[in-house]
Amino acid sequence: MRTKQITNNEPRTTMSVILKAENISKQYRLGLVGTGTISHDLNRWWARMRGKEDPYLKVGAVNDRSTKADSDYVWALKAINFEVQKGEVLGIIGKNGAGKSTLLKILSRVTIPTTGEIKTRGRIASLLEVGTGFHPELTGRENMYLNGAILGMSKAEIKAKETEIIEFSGCQRYVDTPVKRYSSGMRVRLAFAVAAFLEPDILIIDEVLAVGDAEFQKKAIGKMQDISKGDGRTVLFVSHNMAAVKNLCTRAIVLENGTSVFEGGTEDAVSFYLRKKENVIDNSFPIELDKGNILDFNILDFKRNNSNLLLGEKCSLELKLEIKDPKSTKINIRYQLFDNNEKLITTLNTYHHDVNKILETKIQSFICDIPNLKLSPGFYDVGLQILDLNTKHVLFQNDKFSEVVVETGDVFKTGKLPSKQNLGVFISEQSWEIK
C-alpha cells in the first residue's frame, strides 16, 4: 500500500505537516479495463519476478483530452509533489480533465497511485461525488452512523453530533427517509454535514458543492472556514468557482494535463489559471494591417532585461510598425491594461502626448516609457488599438494582445518590499512626517 501515516520519526523538523504527496502518478489504459492483454500481464509479472520496474510505466501519453491518443496508456497524473500544513486550506484548480478528481481519490484512498507515496496524519473525510458513501436503501440518519463508523468514530461520538448534523443539513423532515428518495441537493447537504461535523483531521471536498443552492454554498464555505481557522483542521478544496477559492483557500495548486504547473498563494494561482484558461493570443509577427504591418512588440524591464516588470522601476512598451504610406497616415497608439476580471486598469495613449504626427518613414518604433511603475503586483492583459486619426478607422484592436507580470519591488526606495495584500491597484506617491 502506498499510503501511510506520518510518524514522529519523519525527517521534517516540524510536526505541522499533516499530508505529504511524493512523486504521485496514476496511469490508466485507454478503452479497456486492466492491462487489456495477457502479454502485458505476463510482461509485468516477469518484471516483478526479476525485481525490475513495470515496463509500461515508461510509456503513456500526456493527459490531454483534446488530442488524439497515440498510446494505449495515459498518465492521469504525473509526478505530483506537495505538502499540506495542519489548519491550511489548499485549493486545487484546473480545467476539466486536468487530474483534480483523480488526485483527490488517491488522497482519499479510493484508488492507489501507480507510483509515489501519500503520507498522512489523522482521519480523512471525503466528499467526492453526490452522496459519497451513502447506501440508498438506508435512511439519512442510518447513513450518518454508517459514515461515522467508516471514519473510525464510535456510536457515542456520532450521537453527540447528531443534532448539529441534522440541523445544518436542513433535512430534518426527511432524515428518517431512505436516501434513494433524496434529491441531489439534499444528498449533498447531508453528506457535507456528516463529513464536516464528524471532525476529521483532513476534509477533502470536490466540486459537489456546486450542486447545492447559493444559500447552502455560502453556509458550507463558512463552515469550512470555521473548521480550518477555529478548529485547526485541514481542508483540500476543488472548485471551478474562483471566488470561492479566493475566499476560502490560503494556498492553491494548478493542475494541467495531469501535472502541477503552479503552486503558490491563492491570488497568484487563480491569476495563473485564468491566464491559461483565456488563451491569450500568441502573436506571430508580422501581423498584417490594412495600411501596413505590426513588425514586433516588446515589454522591457530596464533593471533586469526581463518581460516581468518590477514595481517601482522603469519599464517600457515598444511597438514596431511598418506603414505603407507614411505621409498620408496619422495614427494613434493606445495600450490598455486589464485585470483578471477584464476591468480596465489604465490607458496609455499617444494622442495625449503630441507624438501622433505624420510619419516620415515607413518603419517606426513607438516607445512608451514608464519611469516609475506604480501598478500593484499581479497578472495583467495588455490591449492594443491602432487608430487612423484621419479616417477614424481602427486599423487594429485586440484587448488580449499580450500579457504582463508585475512583481513586487522597492517602490519607496527604503529596502522594504510591500506585499500584495491590501495594496489596491495603484501605489501612490507619498511622503510622511511626524510633528
C-alpha positions in Angstrom: 0.0 0.0 0.0 1.5 3.4 -1.0 -0.4 5.4 1.6 1.0 5.6 5.1 0.7 7.6 8.3 3.2 10.3 9.1 5.0 9.4 12.3 7.0 11.4 14.8 10.2 10.0 13.2 9.7 11.8 9.9 12.8 13.7 8.9 11.0 17.1 8.6 11.7 19.2 11.6 8.1 20.4 12.2 5.1 18.3 13.0 2.8 20.8 11.3 2.8 18.8 8.0 -0.4 16.7 8.1 -0.3 15.4 4.5 2.5 14.9 2.0 2.4 13.7 -1.6 5.6 12.4 -3.0 6.0 11.8 -6.8 2.3 10.8 -7.2 1.5 9.4 -10.7 -1.5 7.5 -12.0 -1.6 5.6 -15.2 -4.7 4.2 -17.0 -5.1 2.0 -20.0 -7.5 3.6 -22.6 -10.6 1.7 -23.7 -10.1 -1.4 -21.6 -10.2 -2.5 -18.0 -6.9 -3.7 -16.6 -3.9 -4.2 -18.9 -6.0 -5.4 -21.7 -3.8 -8.3 -22.9 -2.3 -11.5 -21.4 1.1 -10.5 -22.9 1.1 -7.2 -20.9 0.2 -9.1 -17.8 3.0 -11.6 -18.4 5.5 -8.8 -19.1 4.5 -7.1 -15.8 4.8 -10.4 -13.9 8.2 -11.2 -15.4 9.5 -7.7 -14.5 8.3 -8.2 -10.9 10.0 -11.6 -10.6 13.3 -10.0 -11.7 12.8 -7.1 -9.3 12.5 -4.7 -12.3 10.3 -1.7 -12.8 6.9 -2.1 -14.5 7.8 -1.8 -18.2 4.6 0.1 -19.0 5.5 3.0 -16.7 7.9 4.2 -19.4 5.1 4.6 -21.9 1.9 6.6 -21.9 0.5 9.8 -23.5 0.1 13.2 -21.8 -3.5 13.5 -20.3 -4.8 16.0 -22.9 -8.4 15.1 -23.8 -8.4 17.4 -26.8 -5.8 15.4 -28.7 -6.0 12.0 -30.5 -4.4 9.2 -28.5 -1.1 7.8 -29.8 -0.7 5.3 -27.0 -2.8 2.7 -25.2 -1.8 4.3 -21.9 -2.4 7.7 -20.4 -1.0 9.5 -17.4 -3.9 10.9 -15.5 -1.3 12.3 -13.0 2.4 12.6 -13.4 5.0 13.4 -10.7 2.8 15.4 -8.3 4.6 16.7 -5.2 3.3 18.9 -2.4 2.8 19.3 1.4 -0.2 20.5 3.4 0.2 22.1 6.8 -2.2 21.5 9.7 -5.0 24.1 9.6 -4.3 25.0 5.9 -7.0 25.3 3.2 -5.4 24.1 0.0 -7.2 24.8 -3.3 -6.7 22.5 -6.3 -7.8 24.1 -9.5 -7.6 23.3 -13.2 -9.7 22.6 -16.3 -12.0 19.6 -16.6 -9.8 16.5 -17.1 -6.7 18.1 -15.5 -6.5 15.3 -12.9 -8.1 17.0 -9.9 -10.6 14.3 -9.0 -8.0 11.5 -9.6 -5.7 13.2 -7.2 -8.4 13.5 -4.5 -9.4 9.9 -5.0 -5.8 8.9 -4.3 -5.6 11.2 -1.3 -8.9 9.7 0.0 -7.5 6.1 -0.6 -10.3 5.3 -3.0 -7.7 4.3 -5.5 -3.9 3.8 -5.2 -1.2 5.7 -7.2 0.8 3.9 -9.9 3.9 5.5 -8.5 4.6 7.6 -5.4 3.5 7.7 -1.8 1.0 9.6 0.3 1.8 10.3 3.9 -1.0 11.5 6.3 -1.6 12.1 9.9 -5.2 11.7 11.3 -8.6 10.9 9.9 -9.6 11.8 6.4 -13.2 12.6 5.4 -14.0 12.9 1.7 -16.9 14.3 -0.3 -16.0 13.4 -3.9 -19.4 12.8 -5.5 -23.0 13.4 -4.7 -23.9 11.2 -1.7 -20.4 9.6 -1.5 -20.5 6.6 0.7 -24.3 6.7 1.2 -26.3 3.5 1.0 -29.5 4.3 -1.0 -31.7 1.9 1.0 -30.7 3.3 4.4 -32.2 6.4 5.9 -30.3 9.7 6.3 -29.9 9.0 10.0 -28.6 5.5 9.4 -26.2 6.7 6.8 -24.9 9.3 9.3 -23.9 6.4 11.7 -22.5 4.3 8.8 -20.3 7.2 7.6 -19.1 7.9 11.1 -18.2 4.3 11.6 -16.2 4.3 8.3 -14.3 7.4 9.7 -13.5 5.4 12.8 -15.8 7.1 15.2 -17.7 5.4 18.0 -21.5 5.4 18.2 -21.3 7.7 21.2 -19.2 10.3 19.3 -21.7 10.3 16.4 -24.6 10.6 18.7 -23.1 13.7 20.3 -23.0 15.4 16.9 -26.4 14.0 15.5 -28.5 17.1 16.3 -25.9 19.5 14.8 -25.6 17.5 11.6 -29.3 17.3 11.0 -29.9 21.0 11.7 -27.0 22.1 9.5 -28.2 19.9 6.6 -31.7 21.3 6.6 -33.1 17.8 6.0 -34.9 17.4 9.4 -38.2 16.3 7.7 -36.5 13.6 5.6 -33.8 12.3 7.9 -35.7 9.0 8.5 -36.5 8.6 4.8 -34.3 6.3 2.6 -31.6 8.4 0.9 -32.7 7.0 -2.6 -35.7 9.3 -2.3 -33.5 12.4 -1.7 -32.8 15.0 -4.4 -29.2 15.5 -5.4 -29.1 18.8 -3.4 -30.4 17.0 -0.3 -27.8 14.3 -0.6 -25.0 16.9 -0.8 -26.4 18.8 2.1 -26.4 15.7 4.4 -23.1 14.3 3.1 -21.3 17.6 3.7 -22.8 18.0 7.1 -21.7 14.4 8.1 -18.2 15.0 6.7 -17.8 18.4 8.4 -19.3 17.7 11.8 -17.7 14.3 12.5 -14.5 16.3 13.0 -12.0 14.7 10.5 -8.4 16.0 10.7 -8.4 16.4 6.9 -11.6 17.2 4.9 -11.5 16.7 1.2 -14.2 18.4 -0.9 -14.6 18.0 -4.6 -16.8 20.2 -6.9 -20.0 18.7 -5.3 -20.9 21.9 -3.5 -21.9 23.3 -6.9 -25.0 21.1 -6.8 -26.3 22.9 -3.7 -28.1 26.2 -3.9 -26.5 29.6 -3.2 -27.6 29.7 0.4 -26.1 26.3 1.2 -22.8 27.0 -0.7 -22.4 30.2 1.5 -23.2 28.2 4.6 -20.8 25.4 3.6 -17.9 27.8 2.9 -18.5 29.4 6.3 -18.3 26.0 7.9 -15.1 25.1 6.1 -13.6 28.4 7.3 -14.6 27.5 10.9 -13.1 24.1 10.5 -9.7 25.5 9.4 -9.4 28.7 11.4 -11.3 27.8 14.5 -10.6 24.1 14.9 -7.2 24.0 13.2 -8.3 21.2 10.8 -7.1 20.9 7.2 -9.3 21.3 4.1 -8.5 20.3 0.5 -10.9 22.1 -1.8 -11.6 21.6 -5.6 -13.8 24.1 -7.3 -14.3 25.9 -10.6 -15.7 28.8 -8.6 -12.7 31.1 -8.4 -14.5 33.5 -6.0 -15.0 30.6 -3.6 -11.3 29.5 -3.9 -10.1 33.1 -3.2 -12.5 33.4 -0.3 -11.6 30.1 1.3 -8.1 28.9 0.4 -4.8 30.1 1.8 -2.8 28.4 -1.0 -3.5 26.7 -4.3 -2.1 24.3 -6.8 -2.9 24.5 -10.6 -3.1 21.2 -12.5 -2.9 20.9 -16.2 -2.9 17.7 -18.2 -2.1 15.7 -15.1 0.9 17.8 -14.0 1.3 20.6 -11.4 2.1 23.8 -13.3 1.8 26.3 -10.5 1.9 26.2 -6.7 1.7 29.3 -4.5 -0.6 32.0 -3.0 -4.3 31.8 -3.9 -4.4 35.1 -5.8 -1.3 34.2 -7.9 -2.6 30.7 -8.6 -6.1 31.9 -9.7 -4.4 34.6 -11.8 -2.2 32.0 -13.4 -5.1 29.6 -14.1 -7.3 32.4 -15.6 -4.5 33.5 -17.9 -4.0 29.9 -19.1 -7.8 29.5 -19.5 -8.3 32.6 -21.5 -5.7 31.6 -24.1 -4.0 35.0 -24.6 -3.1 35.4 -28.2 0.4 34.1 -29.2 1.3 36.7 -31.7 3.4 35.7 -34.7 4.9 38.8 -36.4 4.4 40.4 -38.8 0.7 41.0 -38.3 -0.9 42.4 -41.5 -3.0 45.6 -41.3 -4.9 47.5 -43.9 -2.3 50.2 -44.2 0.8 48.3 -43.0 2.1 45.7 -40.6 2.9 45.2 -36.9 6.5 44.0 -37.0 7.2 43.5 -33.4 6.2 44.2 -29.8 8.3 44.1 -26.6 7.8 44.8 -22.9 11.1 45.6 -21.2 12.2 46.0 -17.6 15.4 48.0 -17.7 16.7 46.7 -14.5 16.8 43.0 -15.5 16.1 42.9 -19.3 13.1 40.8 -18.4 9.5 40.9 -19.6 8.3 40.6 -16.0 8.1 44.1 -14.6 9.2 45.3 -11.2 7.1 47.6 -9.0 8.8 51.0 -8.6 11.2 50.5 -11.6 11.4 52.0 -15.1 9.8 49.9 -17.9 8.8 50.4 -21.5 6.4 49.1 -24.1 7.7 49.2 -27.7 5.6 48.6 -30.8 7.4 48.5 -34.2 5.2 49.4 -37.2 5.5 49.4 -41.0 3.2 51.9 -42.6 2.7 51.6 -46.4 2.0 55.3 -47.0 3.5 57.2 -44.0 3.0 60.8 -45.3 -0.8 60.4 -45.6 -1.3 58.4 -42.4 -1.7 59.9 -39.0 -2.1 57.2 -36.3 -2.8 56.9 -32.6 -1.4 54.0 -30.5 -3.3 53.1 -27.4 -2.4 50.5 -24.8 -4.9 49.4 -22.1 -4.2 47.2 -19.1 -6.9 44.9 -17.8 -7.0 42.8 -14.6 -8.2 39.2 -14.4 -11.8 40.3 -14.2 -11.4 42.2 -17.5 -11.7 45.5 -15.7 -9.8 48.4 -17.3 -6.9 49.5 -15.0 -5.2 52.2 -17.0 -4.7 53.6 -20.6 -1.5 54.7 -22.3 -2.1 56.9 -25.3 0.0 58.7 -27.9 -2.9 61.1 -28.6 -2.3 62.9 -25.3 1.5 63.4 -25.7 1.9 65.1 -29.1 3.5 62.2 -30.9 0.7 61.5 -33.3 2.5 63.3 -36.1 2.5 62.4 -39.7 5.1 59.6 -40.1 8.2 60.4 -42.1 9.4 56.8 -42.8 7.7 53.5 -43.4 9.1 51.8 -40.3 8.7 53.5 -36.9 9.1 52.3 -33.3 6.6 53.7 -30.8 8.1 53.5 -27.3 6.1 54.2 -24.2 8.4 54.8 -21.2 7.0 54.4 -17.6 9.7 56.0 -15.3 8.3 54.5 -12.1 5.8 51.7 -12.3 3.2 52.0 -9.6 1.0 49.1 -10.6 0.2 46.6 -7.9 1.9 43.1 -8.3 -0.2 40.7 -10.3 -1.0 39.5 -13.8 -2.5 41.8 -16.5 -3.6 41.6 -20.1 -2.3 44.3 -22.5 -4.8 45.5 -25.0 -3.6 47.3 -28.2 -5.5 49.6 -30.5 -4.1 51.3 -33.6 -6.4 54.1 -34.9 -6.1 56.1 -38.2 -6.8 59.7 -36.9 -7.6 61.0 -40.4 -10.3 58.5 -41.2 -11.2 57.4 -37.6 -10.8 53.9 -38.9 -9.5 51.3 -36.4 -6.6 49.5 -38.1 -6.1 47.0 -35.3 -7.7 46.2 -31.9 -7.1 43.3 -29.5 -7.8 43.5 -25.8 -5.6 40.5 -25.2 -2.8 41.4 -27.4 -0.2 40.5 -24.8 0.3 39.9 -21.1 2.5 41.2 -18.4 3.5 40.1 -14.9 4.3 42.8 -12.3 6.4 41.6 -9.4 6.9 43.4 -6.0 9.8 45.8 -5.8 11.3 48.6 -3.7 8.8 51.2 -4.8 9.5 53.5 -1.8 13.3 53.0 -2.1 13.5 52.1 1.6 14.6 48.5 1.1 11.2 47.2 2.3 9.2 45.3 -0.3 5.5 45.7 0.0 3.3 42.6 0.0 0.4 42.2 -2.4 -2.2 42.2 0.3 -4.1 45.5 0.9 -2.2 47.4 -1.8 -5.1 48.1 -4.1 -4.5 48.7 -7.8 -2.1 51.6 -7.7 0.6 52.6 -5.2 0.5 56.4 -4.8 3.4 58.8 -4.4 3.6 59.7 -0.8 5.7 61.3 2.0 5.4 61.2 5.7 6.4 63.4 8.6 5.7 63.4 12.4 5.3 66.8 14.1 
